[in-house]
Amino acid sequence: MYIKYLKYAVVDSLVQLGVSPSQLLLANIIISFSHDRKPLIGGYSTLGKLINISGKTVQRDIKQLQELKLITVKSGRHQRNANQYMPSKKLKALC
């Protein structure tokens, strides 16, 4: 997977919030997609394969990022379980 906008990576601020390395990676991928005005779309297992972690870990990480109010998730149960992940205003403000 190629993260097009790596210069917008928000590492320091997210580390201060106490996120794990996999959560940090997911948050930066989600914010990278938003710079093209596109949501990140995919299931947990698909995202896990792309960043070499299990789908269950992705599910836990997404839940934690939602609890921190860094991302929003639009359910994709009507579209083959392809959820849409979008950065919140809080995550965009960290850039």
Helices and strands as residue ranges (DSSP letters): G 6-8, H 11-17, H 21-34, E 40-42, H 44-51, H 55-67, E 71-74, E 83-87, H 89-93
